């Protein structure tokens, strides 16, 4: 089963730049306080690449992974030539090893997993791939409230905000929030709401 069974590929086919081109608000917040030129960054579950491209334009060496070939093709069509290293693969199969990343981004990814245990496993893998003093930037649905009318057939895995915080015990959490996101998507224009966990955390030496 693909983690994109929620119907994102339908949206990508119906409306290239489904997520728009504006960088995510949590990425913007991180950039207000951190210099990334020369950093190695992993964008895990990059979608159509708006965050990956924005980070690469600031001088980072960005690897962007998504299991949707449609999303990655939309990214290349929308942004043209850039220095992002695009990879079509499933983040659940990422292997630790090699040089770790300075920043790992998981934006809208973790609630697409199939269970709380799978979320925990992927978070642990992303943490393993992070350099000491490096950062994780997490944005995911939590279990507080959702209107899924705009996502027919989507069954996200919803865990409490506190669970995400617990996954980052031992890290320095510099920002976290549990707030509602009101949005609509361009392929159906149905207003809806999601409760969102947003988290920025730094891996500290133990």
C-alpha positions, -999 to +999 in steps of 0.1 A: +000+000+000+013+034-009+014+062+017-003+082-010-035+062-009-051+093+006-055+106-029-027+131-032-018+116-066-053+125-078-047+161-068-012+162-083-027+150-116-056+174-115-037+205-105+001+207-108+015+228-079-013+213-058+005+227-027+015+260-043+050+274-045+052+294-013+075+279+013+059+263+044+054+286+074+074+263+097+103+264+072+101+302+072+102+303+110+133+281+110+150+302+084+144+334+105+168+320+131+192+297+112+217+300+084+216+270+060+241+279+033+263+248+028+241+226+049+231+191+039+193+188+040+169+159+036+133+167+027+115+134+034+081+132+017+089+164-003+057+163-024+060+188-053+092+202-038+083+238-028+103+236+005+132+217-011+136+242-039+134+272-015+161+257+007+183+249-022+181+285-034+196+296-001+227+275-008+218+242+009+226+208-006+191+193-007+180+157-012+143+155-017+125+121-015+090+112-023+073+080-034+050+097-059+065+099-094+037+123-103+046+147-075+083+147-085+075+153-121+053+182-111+082+196-091+106+194-121+080+210-144+072+238-119+106+248-108+128+239-138+165+235-134+177+236-098+203+219-076+178+196-057+187+159-058+153+143-065+147+106-055+116+085-060+115+062-030+096+054+001+109+071+033+101+039+052+129+022+034+156+049+042+188+034+055+211+050+080+247+052+069+269+076+052+272+113+061+242+124+082+222+155+074+223+189+091+185+194+087+158+168+081+123+180+071+091+159+073+064+182+062+029+166+060+044+131+059+040+113+092+002+112+093+004+093+060+019+063+078-003+033+085+001+031+123+014+048+154+043+022+155+052+031+119+052+068+127+076+060+156+098+039+134+101+066+107+108+094+133+135+072+147+150+067+113+149+104+105+166+111+138+193+085+130+199+104+097+205+137+116+239+151+125+245+159+162+235+196+166+214+192+135+176+199+132+143+181+126+114+201+113+081+182+117+046+192+105+019+165+109-018+161+116-025+151+152-056+136+168-075+166+180-099+175+152-103+171+114-127+176+086-118+151+059-146+161+035-119+174+010-100+140+012-124+112+002-108+079+010-080+094+031-075+076+064-047+095+082-029+080+112-037+104+140-017+104+172-017+130+200+005+161+199+020+148+231+032+117+212+053+138+188+068+156+218+076+123+234+094+112+203+117+142+208+125+137+244+163+142+248+163+167+219+162+205+224+127+214+212+129+251+203+094+254+189+062+234+191+025+242+186-008+225+183-030+247+162-058+244+136-050+248+098-079+260+077-074+254+040-088+243+007-072+225-022-073+237-058-087+205-073-120+207-053-120+240-034-136+224-003-129+244+029-117+221+057-097+221+089-069+200+104-053+201+138-016+203+133+015+195+153+045+217+143+078+211+159+114+222+155+140+203+175+178+201+177+197+169+182+220+174+212+250+153+222+242+127+249 
